[in-house]
Amino acid sequence: MSTLWTPGGEVPVDRNPAEQEPDPAPAPAEGVDDPELAAQMQEMQRQLLEAPAADVIAQHLMAFYELAAMHLGSDQPRLSDAKLAIDAIDALLQGLAGRLGPAEEAIGSALPQLKMAFVDAKDRVTAPGDPG
């Protein structure tokens, strides 16, 4: 058995994967008294574990996109909340460049539109004497 260096110290690594046990099923949901709800949560965890991480992260990026769009499109735009969501998308796209699969291009091409919507919303909020 060899080891792998990590910031927390050396970690043993078994280099013989044939002897490794298969990944266990997700643990039952802790703190859930309803067995039906616990079973549903366990099934959701199983499905999540089967999905490629890139797909799950891309879904979360789309949720950030929708969050920003909702904040910008409201009657009283919450610019700081929208900016946080936009910045999160931008940071993740830059930090994970080339690793998010096909969704990366779609999200990356939609981001400039979201940034323009932010500028428009900011102009609406700061426009003096709106006749409307």
C-alpha positions as CSV (number, residue, x, y, z in Angstrom):
1,M,0.0,0.0,0.0
2,S,1.3,3.4,-0.9
3,T,0.4,6.9,0.3
4,L,-0.8,10.1,-1.2
5,W,0.3,13.5,0.1
6,T,-2.5,15.9,1.0
7,P,-2.3,19.2,2.9
8,G,-3.8,17.2,5.9
9,G,-0.9,14.7,5.8
10,E,-0.2,11.3,4.1
11,V,-3.3,9.3,3.2
12,P,-3.0,5.5,2.5
13,V,-3.9,4.5,-1.1
14,D,-4.7,1.0,-2.1
15,R,-3.4,0.5,-5.6
16,N,-5.2,-2.7,-6.2
17,P,-8.7,-1.7,-7.3
18,A,-9.8,-5.3,-7.9
19,E,-9.9,-5.9,-4.2
20,Q,-11.9,-2.7,-3.5
21,E,-15.5,-3.0,-2.6
22,P,-18.1,-1.3,-4.8
23,D,-19.4,2.1,-3.7
24,P,-22.1,1.5,-1.1
25,A,-25.7,2.8,-1.6
26,P,-26.3,6.3,-0.1
27,A,-26.8,6.2,3.6
28,P,-30.4,6.7,4.8
29,A,-31.4,10.3,5.4
30,E,-30.5,11.2,8.9
31,G,-33.0,12.9,11.1
32,V,-36.0,12.0,8.9
33,D,-38.7,10.2,10.8
34,D,-41.0,9.5,7.8
35,P,-39.8,6.3,6.1
36,E,-41.4,7.2,2.8
37,L,-39.7,10.6,2.8
38,A,-36.4,9.0,3.8
39,A,-36.7,6.5,0.9
40,Q,-37.4,9.3,-1.5
41,M,-34.4,11.2,-0.3
42,Q,-32.2,8.1,-0.6
43,E,-33.5,7.6,-4.2
44,M,-32.7,11.2,-5.0
45,Q,-29.2,10.8,-3.6
46,R,-28.7,7.6,-5.7
47,Q,-29.8,9.5,-8.9
48,L,-27.5,12.4,-8.0
49,L,-24.5,10.0,-7.5
50,E,-25.2,8.5,-11.0
51,A,-25.1,11.8,-12.8
52,P,-21.8,13.2,-14.0
53,A,-20.7,16.0,-11.7
54,A,-20.3,18.4,-14.7
55,D,-24.1,18.0,-15.4
56,V,-25.0,18.7,-11.8
57,I,-22.7,21.8,-11.6
58,A,-24.1,23.1,-14.9
59,Q,-27.7,22.7,-13.5
60,H,-26.6,24.8,-10.5
61,L,-25.1,27.4,-12.8
62,M,-28.5,27.6,-14.6
63,A,-30.2,28.1,-11.2
64,F,-27.8,31.0,-10.5
65,Y,-28.7,32.4,-14.0
66,E,-32.4,32.2,-13.2
67,L,-31.9,33.7,-9.7
68,A,-30.0,36.7,-11.2
69,A,-32.7,37.1,-13.9
70,M,-35.5,37.1,-11.3
71,H,-33.7,39.7,-9.2
72,L,-33.2,41.9,-12.3
73,G,-36.7,41.5,-13.7
74,S,-38.6,42.3,-10.5
75,D,-40.4,45.7,-10.1
76,Q,-37.7,46.7,-7.6
77,P,-34.5,45.0,-8.8
78,R,-32.2,43.7,-6.2
79,L,-28.9,44.6,-7.9
80,S,-26.5,43.3,-5.2
81,D,-28.2,39.9,-5.2
82,A,-28.2,39.8,-9.0
83,K,-24.6,40.8,-9.1
84,L,-23.6,38.0,-6.6
85,A,-25.3,35.4,-8.8
86,I,-23.7,36.8,-11.9
87,D,-20.3,36.9,-10.3
88,A,-20.8,33.2,-9.1
89,I,-21.5,32.1,-12.7
90,D,-18.5,34.0,-14.0
91,A,-16.2,32.7,-11.4
92,L,-17.2,29.1,-11.9
93,L,-17.1,29.3,-15.6
94,Q,-13.6,30.7,-15.4
95,G,-12.4,28.3,-12.7
96,L,-13.8,25.3,-14.4
97,A,-13.1,26.2,-18.0
98,G,-13.2,23.2,-20.3
99,R,-14.6,20.9,-17.7
100,L,-18.3,21.4,-17.8
101,G,-19.2,19.7,-21.1
102,P,-21.7,21.0,-23.6
103,A,-23.6,23.2,-21.2
104,E,-20.5,25.3,-20.7
105,E,-20.8,27.0,-24.1
106,A,-24.5,27.7,-23.6
107,I,-24.0,29.2,-20.2
108,G,-21.0,31.1,-21.3
109,S,-22.8,32.7,-24.3
110,A,-25.8,33.6,-22.1
111,L,-23.7,35.3,-19.5
112,P,-23.1,38.5,-21.5
113,Q,-26.8,38.9,-22.0
114,L,-27.3,38.6,-18.3
115,K,-24.6,41.2,-17.7
116,M,-26.4,43.6,-20.1
117,A,-29.7,43.0,-18.3
118,F,-27.9,44.0,-15.1
119,V,-26.7,47.3,-16.7
120,D,-30.3,48.0,-18.0
121,A,-31.7,47.3,-14.5
122,K,-29.1,49.5,-12.9
123,D,-30.0,52.3,-15.4
124,R,-33.7,51.9,-14.6
125,V,-33.0,52.1,-10.8
126,T,-30.8,55.1,-11.0
127,A,-32.7,57.0,-13.7
128,P,-33.7,60.4,-12.2
129,G,-37.3,61.5,-12.5
130,D,-38.8,58.4,-14.2
131,P,-42.0,59.7,-15.8
132,G,-43.7,56.3,-15.4
